[in-house]
Amino acid sequence: MPEEKKTKVNDNDKLMGVLAYLGILVIIPIAAGGKSKFVKYHANQGLINLLFAIVIGVSSFVLAFMPFLNMLLAILWLVYFIPTIFAILGIINVINGEEKPLPLIGGFTLLK
């Protein structure tokens, strides 16, 4: 698991980092992140979190229509809040100027 890094970050990079964890707004830091490794790191974490939330949402939708399997929907409702918790953790990391990976999904990299 990657270690966390704490760096000196300017306010614009912090704003972009926070936007990365606000759902579809992750597009803004991806497009305008520039060369900041801090912004790219949090844009990657935010994108993975968004995709995780989409997978949970689609799974919930599919299970809702399957007889006998819709009991799993109750479990997925609990899991559905995990991306929200991850987003809050990510925003706290941004505010503290840290590049700390999110639990469970922090080891994945989509953006380089």
C-alpha positions as CSV (number, residue, x, y, z in Angstrom):
1,M,0.0,0.0,0.0
2,P,1.4,3.4,-0.9
3,E,2.5,5.7,1.8
4,E,0.9,9.1,2.4
5,K,2.8,12.2,1.4
6,K,2.3,15.6,2.9
7,T,3.2,18.6,0.8
8,K,2.8,22.3,0.7
9,V,-0.2,23.0,-1.5
10,N,-1.6,26.2,-2.8
11,D,-5.3,27.1,-2.5
12,N,-6.1,26.5,-6.2
13,D,-4.7,22.9,-5.9
14,K,-6.8,22.4,-2.8
15,L,-9.9,23.6,-4.6
16,M,-9.2,21.2,-7.5
17,G,-8.6,18.4,-5.0
18,V,-11.9,19.0,-3.3
19,L,-13.8,19.1,-6.6
20,A,-12.2,15.7,-7.4
21,Y,-14.3,14.1,-4.7
22,L,-17.7,15.7,-5.7
23,G,-19.0,13.1,-8.1
24,I,-19.0,14.1,-11.8
25,L,-17.1,17.3,-10.9
26,V,-14.0,15.2,-11.0
27,I,-13.9,16.2,-14.7
28,I,-12.8,19.7,-13.8
29,P,-9.5,18.7,-12.0
30,I,-8.8,16.1,-14.7
31,A,-9.2,18.7,-17.4
32,A,-7.6,21.7,-15.6
33,G,-5.3,20.0,-13.1
34,G,-2.2,21.1,-15.0
35,K,1.1,19.6,-13.9
36,S,0.3,19.4,-10.2
37,K,1.0,15.9,-8.9
38,F,-1.2,16.7,-5.9
39,V,-4.3,17.4,-8.1
40,K,-3.6,14.4,-10.4
41,Y,-3.4,12.2,-7.3
42,H,-6.7,13.3,-5.9
43,A,-8.4,13.4,-9.3
44,N,-7.4,9.7,-9.7
45,Q,-8.7,8.9,-6.2
46,G,-12.0,10.8,-6.9
47,L,-12.4,9.1,-10.3
48,I,-12.0,5.6,-8.8
49,N,-14.4,6.6,-6.0
50,L,-17.0,7.8,-8.6
51,L,-16.6,4.5,-10.6
52,F,-17.0,2.5,-7.4
53,A,-20.3,4.4,-6.6
54,I,-21.5,3.7,-10.1
55,V,-20.8,0.0,-9.8
56,I,-22.7,-0.1,-6.5
57,G,-25.6,1.8,-8.0
58,V,-25.9,-0.4,-11.1
59,S,-25.6,-3.5,-8.9
60,S,-28.5,-2.2,-6.7
61,F,-30.6,-1.6,-9.7
62,V,-30.0,-5.0,-11.1
63,L,-30.6,-6.8,-7.8
64,A,-33.9,-4.9,-7.3
65,F,-35.4,-6.8,-10.2
66,M,-34.1,-10.3,-9.4
67,P,-36.4,-12.5,-7.3
68,F,-34.7,-14.0,-4.2
69,L,-31.5,-12.0,-4.8
70,N,-33.1,-8.7,-3.8
71,M,-32.4,-9.6,-0.2
72,L,-28.8,-8.7,-1.1
73,L,-30.1,-5.2,-1.8
74,A,-30.3,-4.5,2.0
75,I,-26.6,-5.2,2.2
76,L,-25.9,-3.1,-0.8
77,W,-27.8,-0.2,0.8
78,L,-25.2,-0.3,3.6
79,V,-22.3,-0.5,1.0
80,Y,-23.9,2.4,-0.9
81,F,-22.7,4.9,1.8
82,I,-19.0,3.8,1.5
83,P,-18.2,6.1,-1.5
84,T,-19.7,9.0,0.5
85,I,-17.4,8.2,3.4
86,F,-14.5,7.8,1.1
87,A,-15.3,11.2,-0.5
88,I,-15.3,12.8,3.0
89,L,-12.0,11.1,3.9
90,G,-10.5,12.4,0.6
91,I,-11.6,15.9,1.2
92,I,-10.1,15.8,4.6
93,N,-6.8,14.6,3.1
94,V,-6.9,17.5,0.5
95,I,-7.5,20.1,3.2
96,N,-4.6,18.7,5.2
97,G,-2.4,18.7,2.1
98,E,-1.9,14.9,2.2
99,E,-1.7,12.3,-0.5
100,K,-3.1,9.5,1.5
101,P,-4.8,6.6,-0.3
102,L,-8.4,5.8,0.3
103,P,-9.2,2.5,2.0
104,L,-10.0,-0.4,-0.3
105,I,-9.7,1.5,-3.6
106,G,-6.7,3.7,-2.9
107,G,-4.2,1.3,-4.6
108,F,-5.7,1.6,-8.0
109,T,-4.4,4.1,-10.6
110,L,-6.4,5.2,-13.7
111,L,-4.7,8.6,-14.3
112,K,-1.0,9.0,-14.7
